[in-house]
Amino acid sequence: MSDLSAQVRAALDAAVTAIGGKPREGQIEMAEAVANALTDRHHLMVQAGTGTGKSLAYLIPALVHGRKVLVATATLALQRQLVERDLPAVVPALEKELGRSITYAIYKGVGNYICLAKMNSEEPDPDGELLLEASYLEKDAKRLHAWARSKDVSGDRDDAPEVDRRVWAANSLSGRECVGADSCAYGSQCFAAKAKAKAQDADVVVTNHTLLAIEIVDSHPILPERDAVILDEAHEFMDRTTQAVTEELTAARVQRAAAMARKYMPGKLSEAFTNAADSFYDAMNDYGADVKGDFSKQGRLEEIPQSLEHPVRKIKESATTLIQALGSDEEILEPDALAERARVKGAVQEIATTAGKLLKMGDTHVLWYEPTFSTLHLAPLSVSHILRSNLLTQSPVIATSATLTVGNGFDAMAKSIGFVVGNEADQEVADDEIDPGNVQFLDVGSPFDFANQGMLYLPKHLPEPTRDGTSPQVLEELGELIDAAGGRTLALFSSWRGVEAADLHLRNVLKERPISIITQKRGDAVAPLVERFAKDETSVLLGTMSLWQGVDVPGNSCILVVIDRLPFPRPDEPVLAARSALADNSGGSGFMQVSVPRAALLLAQGAGRLIRSIDDRGVVAIMDSRIVTKRYGNILLNSMPPLWRTNDKQVIRDSLSRLAKSMEE
């Protein structure tokens, strides 16, 4: 065993002892692989099943190495777990073991912190003026201001009192609107600047996928320098990157920027921009009315609609002229005025940039119109080449998740993140760059005995799903399974229509049973729903896509996870539909290359909600017969935890009844 390996094992032992845990083979194997990747400066993809303890498996080797690492996660829950639970619990023991102090910090985008300049401005901008319209918003604003002025607060949205999103918008700004701490009257007190300064010197910086993605795509440093990047929840990184760089243009945003410009710089230029904003507002309204009445016009657009092209061009031209005038206004030295100019310039610049991209759109991007919020969206068709050149050549990347394989292989996920795999042509890599093809793959399994702890129910007799929504047969069987389990069920649906149909059916058939039904509604926050479900042992939680991942309810409250249908992307989902079409046109299969990997990862994530600890027992039921009747079913099954499989309903009902009974005793 090398010195480094022995050091990593000793440090891991110290950390695990500090939290009252036990050594786990998968955790040790993963920690050693991470240590090797950091030493040899190569990339690593690790699939580490639930219960592995993967956060310690990547944090410990990084800290032993003394390397500065950036950990990027997809969810707020994991960021909090790392900074509020995992690191505080193990750092004292590690400092003793390694004989040096260890620092860590969390860093988020500027918009996550209160902007003191905006909060204290005597001239409210258009966001602030909204708040005067409703007294409850004014109360929220006063509460937020009082908190921001109290001693030793972080200014971070997650620590702030709960306020309406409009109140937050009126007291924060985007990165493009920020003048920077050096030029701002409140720079020395700036919450975002303090968080960034703390992060600059920390050994471990925890951030989110979105911020890292924006930095990569813009090639503009936002985050601290680092020796390595750890992508946790890496199965979500490509989607988060795509979302982060998707441009959006709405009439409301353009009109807000015009109102700011009018207030700051009244005159012909801001008047021209206001006129362009109003014309765009009218054009979007007309187009929206047209689209809502014609289903064929919804979804992906091959080019910018003719009726919108001229209004968008006018916005770009008038915004660009305005920015040039704002840029030549160099005599202002007063910090407040400088900050206000930066805000106005940033807001107008954002509109000009987005309008310019919409007008220049080529075949590398996907354009669509979203009628609910009357928005034009523009997203890149692929982000893997950007990730490859701006991330994977710069520093070693450790990508990890409980679900990284599709049908037993890493290739689909590796390609989406930008790694060079398979028979792709050898790339020229500069001497000072890391080779995106130098990547190792490792699956450390899970400490759970899935075949003995859980069953996978695959009913062959149910009809295949149709576009008409959840079938009566599926609803009937769902009711029977929940009845046998005495509640204790997480039911996952691929559409809101499915959730609503199940809610209606179950309230009828279970009305005599002491089972409470918790139903997710559009816009509901996930955490309070999950908390209610975990507390009430005989409840049922019905929900859609946001509950397929990250729900962690070990113990008696969840012994049955039901999945209504295979989670293939909807055919009208613009980016995935465009990626499928590209694969088809290149002689491949969009369904096999895009839809199946997507469904496999979501299915594995959904099924992963069942077994969360060594003592958990239960059933995953997939109410979609295609998983056993279609050829692609095997790929999906091989991507899931290896639960014991059956299609015998009586066996499943008896098992659930026995399990429920044992919990009541």
ABEGO torsion letter per residue (X at the ends): XBAAAAAAAAAAAAAAAAAGBBBBAAAAAAAAAAAAAAAAGBBBBBBBBBGAGAAAAAAAAAAAAGBBBBBBBABAAAAAAAAAAAAAAAAAAAAAAAGBBBBBBBBBBAAABBBAAAAABABBBAAAAAAAABAAAAAAAAAAAAAAABBGBAGBAAABBBBBAAAAAAABBBAAABAEAAABAAAAABAAAAAAAAAAABABBBBBAAAAAAAAAAGBBABBBBABBBBBGAAAAAAAAAAAABBBBBAAAAAAAAAAAAAABBEAAAAAAAAAAAAAAAAAAAAAAAAAABAAABEBBABBBAAAAAAAAAAAAAAAAAAAAAAABAABABAAAAAAAAAAAAAAAAAAAAAAAAAABBAABBBBBBAAAGBBBBBBABAAAAAAAAAAAABBBBBBBABABBGGBAAAAAAAAGBBBEABBBBBBBAABBBAABBBBBBAEBABBAAAABBBBBBAABBBBBAAEBBAAAAAAAAAAAAAAGEGBBBBBABAAAAAAAAAAAAAAAAABBBBBBBBBBGBBAAAAAAAAAABAABBBBBBAAAABGBBBBEAABABBBBABBBBBBAABAAAAAAAAAAAAAGBBAAAAAAAAAAAAAAAAAAAAABABAABBEBBBBABAAAAABAAAAAAAAABBBBBBBABAAAAAAAAAAAAAAAAX
